[in-house]
Amino acid sequence: MAISTSDDGLNYKDLLLVHGEVSPMRYGGNYKSAGPQYVRGILEGNGTPPDGKLWVSYSVNKEDIWVASVPVPVTSEVKENANE
């Protein structure tokens, strides 16, 4: 799963990784695809999270629910070490 940024909403300048790991499926089944699916985020008009980040929820392999916290503004430049 990736995010792309634009200054004008028409010309996109990059493609940045949000979730790159594709874990193996634990359970078989029809209509199952590997990787992130059913992505949902906070839409305009839904309010602004108190921390100002972009929060995205999605399923992985139709087995697990993940939540990603993306700092805003989204940038491709690393300015400090990750604080996990």
C-alpha positions as CSV (number, residue, x, y, z in Angstrom):
1,M,0.0,0.0,0.0
2,A,1.4,3.4,-0.9
3,I,0.5,7.1,-0.8
4,S,1.2,9.7,-3.5
5,T,1.5,13.4,-2.9
6,S,0.7,16.4,-5.1
7,D,0.9,20.2,-4.8
8,D,-2.1,20.8,-7.1
9,G,-4.1,17.6,-7.0
10,L,-3.3,17.0,-10.7
11,N,0.4,16.2,-10.9
12,Y,1.6,13.6,-8.5
13,K,5.4,13.6,-7.8
14,D,6.1,10.6,-5.7
15,L,4.9,7.2,-4.5
16,L,5.7,6.5,-0.8
17,L,5.4,3.2,1.0
18,V,2.9,2.8,3.9
19,H,2.6,-1.0,4.2
20,G,5.1,-3.1,2.3
21,E,5.0,-6.4,4.0
22,V,2.8,-9.1,2.6
23,S,2.5,-11.8,5.2
24,P,1.6,-15.4,4.3
25,M,-2.1,-16.4,4.5
26,R,-3.0,-18.5,7.5
27,Y,-6.3,-19.7,6.1
28,G,-7.3,-20.7,2.7
29,G,-10.5,-19.6,0.9
30,N,-12.1,-18.5,-2.3
31,Y,-11.9,-14.8,-3.3
32,K,-9.0,-14.1,-1.0
33,S,-6.2,-11.9,-2.2
34,A,-2.8,-11.4,-0.5
35,G,-1.8,-8.0,0.9
36,P,-3.6,-4.8,2.1
37,Q,-7.3,-4.4,1.0
38,Y,-10.4,-2.5,2.0
39,V,-8.5,0.7,2.8
40,R,-10.5,3.4,4.8
41,G,-9.2,6.7,6.0
42,I,-10.5,9.9,7.5
43,L,-12.4,11.9,4.9
44,E,-12.9,15.6,4.5
45,G,-15.8,16.6,6.8
46,N,-15.2,13.6,9.2
47,G,-13.2,15.8,11.6
48,T,-9.5,16.2,12.2
49,P,-7.7,13.8,14.6
50,P,-6.3,15.5,17.7
51,D,-2.7,14.6,16.7
52,G,-3.2,15.9,13.1
53,K,-2.0,12.6,11.5
54,L,-3.6,10.7,8.7
55,W,-5.1,7.5,10.1
56,V,-5.8,4.6,7.7
57,S,-7.4,1.2,8.5
58,Y,-7.3,-1.8,6.2
59,S,-7.3,-5.6,6.2
60,V,-4.4,-7.8,5.3
61,N,-5.2,-11.0,3.5
62,K,-8.8,-10.7,4.7
63,E,-7.5,-12.1,8.0
64,D,-6.2,-9.2,10.1
65,I,-7.1,-5.5,10.6
66,W,-4.2,-3.0,10.6
67,V,-4.1,0.7,11.4
68,A,-1.4,3.0,10.0
69,S,-0.6,6.4,11.4
70,V,1.0,8.7,8.7
71,P,2.6,12.0,9.8
72,V,1.2,15.1,8.0
73,P,2.5,16.7,5.9
74,V,3.6,13.6,4.1
75,T,7.2,14.0,2.9
76,S,9.8,11.7,1.3
77,E,12.7,13.4,3.2
78,V,14.0,11.8,6.4
79,K,14.9,14.5,9.0
80,E,15.3,12.4,12.1
81,N,15.5,8.8,13.3
82,A,12.3,6.9,13.6
83,N,10.8,6.9,17.1
84,E,8.9,3.6,17.3
